[in-house]
Amino acid sequence: MANNEKAILHFLRHDIRAFDAKMFGLEFITAHGLSPTLLLQYAYHDDAQVAFRASWLLEHTAIKAPQIIQPIYADFMEQLPSRKNWSCIRSFSKIGMIVTKPPRQWTSENEIYDEIWIEQCFDWIISPDCPVAVLVNGLDILYYLSLEQRWIQEELAAQIRHLLKTPTAALSSRANRILKRMQ
């Protein structure tokens, strides 16, 4: 695929549906004229479908090749607070789980961005519109960060106890697992 906007938009709107997500990865995006930088750019596209699919493809590529995150991490984190599309946030929260899970991949940059993750995750958790998938990913991110910043554990435990007053099955499972780990 030519590396131009029309072709990329067509791919993200239509062609990507022909592929199983298991095929996604660095080799896949390269073969389709994409890069992590381009996917991040399109993850903020005005067209919600394009933004979602770019985020989704970036997520799956990062899961298979976490090293792709570091070169785009500064831009990713700078833009994260402005993201309002829950479908994209779900994929971004999965990337957050990758970068915050011990052992951390690039410690020189972690301190700069941990505050953003903490603020975003707590914002997601308290939002009444937050989908369960984003919520539980946010809980995991906060748990991972609490291993380095112990003060998070008290607030996280309080939020989890509040959430468990009206849990879904997925929330109950993840939340209780995190509470158990924090004991």
N, C-alpha and C positions, 0 to 999 in steps of 0.2 A: 504494500500500500504506500502510495506517495505520502510524504510527510507534509500534508497541507490540511488546512482547516476543514474544507469540504469533505475530504476523504475520511478524516478522523471523526467528524460529526456523523457521517453516514455509518461508519463502523460502530460507533458507540450507540447510535439509535437503532440500527438494524442488524448488521452483520454479526455482532457479538452474540446474538441469540442462538446462532447456529453451533456454538461451542459449549461444551460442558465446562463448568468452573474448574474441574480437576485439571484441565489443560492449561489453565492460567499460570503464568510464571514469567520470569525474566526473558527466557527464550521466546515465549509466546508474544509478549509485548514488542520485543525487538523485531520479530518476524512481521509484525503488523505496523511497523513504522512508528511505534510509540516508545516512550521512555518514562521512567518514574517522574521526571520533571513535567513532562507533558500531561501525564495522568493527574498530577496534583493540580496543574493549571485547569484542566477540564473538570476537576472535582468541584470547582467554584463557578462553573458555567451557569448562566441564567436559566437554561433549560434543565429542569429538575431531573428528567430522565437521563440526560447526558451526564450531569453531575453525579447522579447515583451510580451509573455504570462505570464511570471513571474511578470513583471511590472504591467500588466493589472490586474492580480489576486491580487497583493499587493495593488493596487489602490482601487479596489472594497472592499477588506477586510478593508482597512483603512477608507473608507467612512462609513462602517457599524460599525466599532470598532476603533475609532481614538486612543484609548489608546495603540494600538499596535505600534504606531509610536515612542513613547518616548524611549523604550528600544533599538531601532535600529537607532534612529535619528542621533547620532554622525557618525556612519558608512555611513548612507544614505547621509549626508551632505558632508562628506569627499570625497565620490566618485562622487557626483553630477557633478562637473565641468568636469570630464573625459567622461561623457556620451555624445555620438554623435548620437545615434540612435533616430531619431525623434519620432518613435512610443513609445519608452520607455520614452522619455522626456515628451511626452504628459501625460502619467500616473504619472510621477514624478511631473509635474506641478500641477496636480489635488491634489496630496498629499501636495504640497506647499500651495495651497489654504486652505487646512484644517489647517495646522500649523500656517499660518499667519493671518487667519481670527479672528477678535476680537469676544469674549474675548479669548486671547491666552491661551493655555493649560498649558504650563510649562515655565513660565517667566524666570526661572534661566538659561535656555539654549538659549533663544531667541537671546540675544545680540551677542553671539558667532557666530551664523549662519546667521543673517540678512544680513551681508555684502555679503555672498556667494549668497543668494537669489537675492539681488539687482544687483550684477554683472551678474549673470546668466540670469536674466530676461531681463536686458537691452541688453545683448549679443543676446539673442533669438530674441528680438524685432527688432534689426537692421539687423539680418541675412536675406538675400534675400530668403534663402531656408526654412525659418521657416514656418511650417504649421499654418494655421489660428487658429486651436484649441490651439496650444501651445502659440501662440502670445496673444490671448485673455486671456488665463489663466495667462500668465506673466503680463498682464496689471492689472488683479485683484490682484495678489500677490503684485505688486508694490503699488497699491492703498492701500491695507491693511497696508503695511509697512509705507506708507506715513502718516498714522494716528499717528504714533509714531515718525517718522522722517520727519518733514514737508518739508525739503529741497528736498525731492524726488518729491513732487507735481509739481514744476516748470518744471523739466526735463521730468517728465511723461506727463504733459500737452503738452509740445513741441513735444514729440514723437507721441502722439496721433494725434495732428493736422497734423503732417507730414504723418502719416499713413492714415488719412482720405482724403488725396488728391486722393487716388486710393483705396477706400474701397470695401470690400465684404459686403454682408448683415450682416453676423455674426459679422464682425469687426465693422461695423458702429453701430450696436445696442449696443454692449458691450462698445465700446469706448465712445460713446455719453453718455451712462449711467454713466460711470466713470467721465467724464468731468463735468456732472451735479452734481454729488456728491461732487466734489472738489470745487464747487463754494460756 
